[in-house]
Amino acid sequence: MGCLTDITMLGLELSLIEILAAVGIAALGSAIQGSIGIGLGFIAVPTLVLLNPGFVPGPLLLSALVLTTLMSIRERSSIHTVGIKWAIPGRLVGSIIGAWILSIIAQENISIFFGSMILLAVIISLAGFSLELNARNLLATGVLSGIMGTTSAVGGPPIAIVYQKQKGPRIRGTLSVIFVVGTIISIISLAVIGRFGWEEIKLAAVLIPGVLIGYMISHHTKKVLDRGFIRATVLILSALSGLVVILKTIL
């Protein structure tokens, strides 16, 4: 076939349209996450699965690692060290549990359950209730984030809901550090069960240019959202993330 239909890139047979679409999806998701702290998984998981199921979860997690590392450096002065202290151990435990669950239970059942839990948490928040920013809740949501991140590559909403009332820089900086460590753990967990290797690295290389573009865009968009729109945006994206995880499974 012609060069416009099939391109061999890093040993992967991808169409030019698929490459451009994957870069665009990664750019949009990264711009959103770079602006509020979450969003890449919500945008990328359902759309990348339609393009090529191989993009999820391993390649997307590796791409997210690049993004969150950059964000951690950018927002380093606003990082909430207490949050990191409790959420990261929770994420470690959750990632191990997530890898174990993937090895024994159908992924569709896992996705529907956790997607429903996120929707419930958002509804509770909108009703006027919110989780306190304390060690117990950070540990618990860290575990849930680890499970969801490893099983579906959408691990941000649980912890984001705990931080919903914090200022933008603190949300972005703290979540990014948590996600850096948690994503590394998730990738290692996937590698142990044979779900991450050279093929996943090659697919991640397709996404990373989009991640870098989105990150640069977020330098400008985050300034707009920091003017009082962070909490609403976090809740909206968390709810949509839950819906996406459920609908992706059902459809």
C-alpha positions as CSV (number, residue, x, y, z in Angstrom):
1,M,0.0,0.0,0.0
2,G,1.0,3.7,-0.4
3,C,2.8,5.7,2.2
4,L,-0.4,7.4,3.2
5,T,-2.1,4.2,4.3
6,D,0.6,2.1,5.8
7,I,3.8,3.2,7.6
8,T,6.3,1.0,9.3
9,M,7.4,2.9,12.4
10,L,9.7,1.3,15.0
11,G,8.6,-2.0,13.5
12,L,4.9,-1.3,14.0
13,E,2.5,-1.3,11.1
14,L,0.5,1.9,11.6
15,S,-1.4,4.1,9.1
16,L,-0.5,7.7,8.9
17,I,-4.0,8.5,10.1
18,E,-3.5,6.3,13.1
19,I,-0.2,8.0,14.0
20,L,-1.7,11.5,13.6
21,A,-4.8,10.6,15.6
22,A,-2.8,9.0,18.4
23,V,-0.5,12.1,18.6
24,G,-3.6,14.4,18.7
25,I,-5.3,12.3,21.4
26,A,-2.2,12.3,23.5
27,A,-1.8,16.1,23.0
28,L,-5.4,16.9,24.0
29,G,-5.3,14.6,27.1
30,S,-1.9,16.0,28.1
31,A,-3.0,19.6,27.8
32,I,-6.0,18.8,30.1
33,Q,-3.9,16.9,32.6
34,G,-1.2,19.6,32.5
35,S,-3.8,22.1,33.4
36,I,-5.6,20.5,36.3
37,G,-3.7,17.4,37.3
38,I,-5.8,14.6,35.7
39,G,-7.3,14.0,32.3
40,L,-4.9,12.1,30.0
41,G,-6.4,8.7,30.9
42,F,-10.0,10.0,30.5
43,I,-9.3,11.3,27.0
44,A,-6.9,8.7,25.8
45,V,-8.2,5.3,27.1
46,P,-11.5,5.1,25.1
47,T,-10.2,6.7,21.9
48,L,-6.8,4.9,21.8
49,V,-8.6,1.6,22.3
50,L,-10.6,2.2,19.2
51,L,-7.4,3.0,17.2
52,N,-5.4,0.2,18.5
53,P,-6.1,-1.7,21.8
54,G,-2.3,-2.2,22.2
55,F,-2.0,1.4,23.3
56,V,-3.7,0.6,26.6
57,P,-2.6,0.2,29.4
58,G,1.2,-0.1,29.1
59,P,2.1,2.4,26.4
60,L,-0.3,5.0,27.8
61,L,1.2,4.5,31.3
62,L,4.7,5.1,30.0
63,S,3.6,8.2,28.1
64,A,1.9,9.4,31.2
65,L,5.1,8.9,33.1
66,V,6.8,11.4,30.8
67,L,4.0,14.0,31.4
68,T,3.9,13.6,35.1
69,T,7.6,13.9,35.5
70,L,7.6,17.2,33.6
71,M,4.7,18.4,35.7
72,S,6.4,17.4,39.0
73,I,9.4,19.5,38.0
74,R,7.2,22.5,37.0
75,E,5.0,22.5,40.1
76,R,7.7,21.4,42.6
77,S,7.3,24.4,44.8
78,S,3.6,23.6,45.5
79,I,3.9,19.8,46.3
80,H,2.0,18.6,49.4
81,T,4.6,16.3,51.0
82,V,2.1,14.9,53.5
83,G,-0.1,13.7,50.7
84,I,2.9,12.0,49.0
85,K,3.8,10.3,52.2
86,W,0.5,8.5,52.5
87,A,-0.8,8.2,48.9
88,I,2.3,6.6,47.4
89,P,2.3,3.5,49.8
90,G,-1.4,3.2,49.0
91,R,-0.7,3.3,45.3
92,L,2.0,0.7,45.7
93,V,-0.4,-1.7,47.4
94,G,-3.1,-0.9,44.9
95,S,-0.9,-1.6,41.9
96,I,0.1,-5.0,43.2
97,I,-3.6,-5.8,43.9
98,G,-4.5,-4.5,40.4
99,A,-2.0,-6.7,38.7
100,W,-3.3,-9.7,40.7
101,I,-6.9,-8.9,39.8
102,L,-6.0,-8.6,36.1
103,S,-4.5,-12.1,36.2
104,I,-7.7,-13.7,37.7
105,I,-10.7,-11.6,36.8
106,A,-12.2,-10.3,33.5
107,Q,-11.2,-6.7,33.0
108,E,-14.7,-5.7,32.0
109,N,-16.0,-6.6,35.4
110,I,-13.3,-4.6,37.2
111,S,-13.8,-1.5,35.0
112,I,-17.6,-1.4,35.6
113,F,-17.1,-1.6,39.4
114,F,-14.5,1.1,39.7
115,G,-16.2,3.4,37.2
116,S,-19.3,3.2,39.3
117,M,-17.3,4.0,42.5
118,I,-15.9,7.1,40.9
119,L,-19.4,8.3,39.8
120,L,-20.7,7.7,43.4
121,A,-17.8,9.7,44.8
122,V,-18.5,12.6,42.5
123,I,-22.2,12.6,43.4
124,I,-21.4,12.6,47.1
125,S,-19.1,15.6,46.5
126,L,-21.7,17.5,44.6
127,A,-24.2,16.9,47.4
128,G,-21.9,18.9,49.7
129,F,-19.8,16.1,51.2
130,S,-16.1,15.8,50.7
131,L,-13.3,13.6,52.0
132,E,-11.0,15.3,54.4
133,L,-7.4,15.7,53.3
134,N,-6.0,13.3,56.0
135,A,-3.7,10.3,56.2
136,R,-6.5,7.7,56.2
137,N,-8.3,9.0,53.1
138,L,-5.0,9.6,51.2
139,L,-4.0,6.0,51.9
140,A,-7.4,4.6,50.9
141,T,-7.6,6.6,47.7
142,G,-4.0,5.8,46.9
143,V,-4.9,2.1,47.0
144,L,-7.9,2.6,44.7
145,S,-5.8,4.8,42.4
146,G,-3.2,2.0,42.1
147,I,-5.8,-0.6,41.3
148,M,-7.5,1.5,38.7
149,G,-4.3,2.8,37.2
150,T,-3.0,-0.8,36.7
151,T,-6.2,-2.3,35.4
152,S,-7.5,0.5,33.2
153,A,-4.8,3.3,33.0
154,V,-7.3,5.7,34.6
155,G,-6.0,6.1,38.1
156,G,-6.3,9.9,38.7
157,P,-9.9,10.5,39.9
158,P,-9.8,8.9,43.4
159,I,-6.9,11.0,44.7
160,A,-8.1,14.1,42.7
161,I,-11.4,14.0,44.6
162,V,-9.6,14.2,47.9
163,Y,-7.7,17.3,46.6
164,Q,-10.6,18.9,44.9
165,K,-10.7,22.0,47.2
166,Q,-7.0,22.7,47.0
167,K,-5.4,25.3,44.7
168,G,-4.4,24.3,41.2
169,P,-0.6,24.2,41.6
170,R,-0.9,22.0,44.7
171,I,-3.3,19.6,42.9
172,R,-1.1,19.4,39.8
173,G,2.2,19.1,41.7
174,T,1.1,16.6,44.3
175,L,-0.8,14.4,42.0
176,S,2.0,14.4,39.5
177,V,4.6,13.1,42.1
178,I,2.2,10.5,43.2
179,F,1.5,9.4,39.6
180,V,5.2,9.3,38.8
181,V,5.9,6.7,41.5
182,G,2.6,5.0,41.0
183,T,3.0,4.7,37.3
184,I,6.4,3.2,37.6
185,I,5.0,0.6,40.0
186,S,2.1,-0.1,37.6
187,I,4.5,-0.6,34.7
188,I,6.6,-3.0,36.8
189,S,3.5,-4.9,37.8
190,L,2.4,-5.2,34.2
191,A,5.9,-6.4,33.2
192,V,5.8,-9.1,35.9
193,I,2.6,-10.6,34.5
194,G,3.8,-10.3,30.9
195,R,1.7,-7.2,29.9
196,F,4.6,-4.8,29.3
197,G,7.6,-5.2,27.0
198,W,9.3,-3.9,23.9
199,E,6.1,-3.7,21.8
200,E,4.5,-1.4,24.5
201,I,7.6,0.8,24.5
202,K,7.4,1.2,20.7
203,L,3.7,2.2,20.9
204,A,4.5,4.6,23.7
205,A,7.1,6.3,21.4
206,V,4.2,7.1,19.1
207,L,2.3,8.9,21.9
208,I,5.1,10.8,23.5
209,P,5.4,13.6,20.8
210,G,1.7,14.4,21.5
211,V,2.4,14.4,25.3
212,L,5.1,17.0,24.8
213,I,2.8,19.2,22.7
214,G,0.0,19.0,25.2
215,Y,2.4,19.8,28.1
216,M,3.5,22.9,26.4
217,I,-0.1,24.0,25.7
218,S,-0.9,23.5,29.4
219,H,1.5,26.3,30.4
220,H,-1.1,28.7,29.1
221,T,-4.4,26.9,29.8
222,K,-3.6,26.2,33.5
223,K,-3.5,30.0,34.2
224,V,-7.1,30.2,33.1
225,L,-8.4,27.3,35.2
226,D,-6.5,28.6,38.3
227,R,-8.9,31.5,38.4
228,G,-11.5,29.6,40.4
229,F,-12.4,26.8,38.0
230,I,-10.3,23.9,39.3
231,R,-12.7,22.2,41.6
232,A,-15.6,22.1,39.1
233,T,-13.2,20.9,36.4
234,V,-11.8,18.1,38.6
235,L,-15.3,16.9,39.5
236,I,-16.6,17.0,35.9
237,L,-13.6,15.2,34.5
238,S,-13.7,12.6,37.3
239,A,-17.4,11.9,36.6
240,L,-16.7,11.7,32.9
241,S,-13.7,9.3,33.6
242,G,-16.1,7.0,35.5
243,L,-18.6,7.1,32.6
244,V,-15.9,6.5,30.0
245,V,-14.5,3.4,31.9
246,I,-18.0,1.9,32.2
247,L,-19.2,2.7,28.6
248,K,-15.9,1.5,27.1
249,T,-16.5,-1.8,28.7
250,I,-20.2,-2.1,27.8
251,L,-19.8,-1.0,24.2
